């Protein structure tokens, strides 16, 4: 969790050392540094916050994705994504470390933060969920359509003949927990939600 915080704070423009200090201070200030035992109770995701999250996803093209390496260390990378509701899709290399990590351990975390003018308007989310490599032809085509709609420049990179996505696969992420950050409601304001199947 601290590594995710360091990535988040570093995106505000501070140095790596300052980002690390800020993350450690935030972490140590909590009564119990456990993601599952935060002082704020977890709520079922309601429709209002679901729409807030969808708006953030629509305003952001990239996310920081953390997967688990075979040696137990987290691996964080920035990737572009699309979404169908709360389900996220991204194209990754077939033989990439991320793909190998997900095949061995489907647990992932991600952070998403749209651009902001100053700290008073910081909004973002972090999530925990499960990832899988998309295997079916229908879902692959659906993910491809979403990618081409959001990133039409990809058409220029597609070969005229041969496989449409050579050397690449699509990854699906289904969130189970989402933490929403909204500084417009107060400095450091967060709310923790469980994503239920019927939402």
Secondary structure, DSSP 8 states (H G I E B T S, - for coil): -HHHHHHHHHTTT--HHHHHHHHHHHHHTSSS--GGG-SS--EE--HHHHHHHHHHHHT--EEEEEEE-TTS-EEEEEEE-EEETTEEEEEEETTSHHHHHHHH--EEEEEE----SSGGG-EEEEEEEEEEE---HHHHHHHHHHHHHH-GGGGGGS-SSS-TTTTEEEEEEEEEEEEEEEGGGSTT-EEEEE--TT-
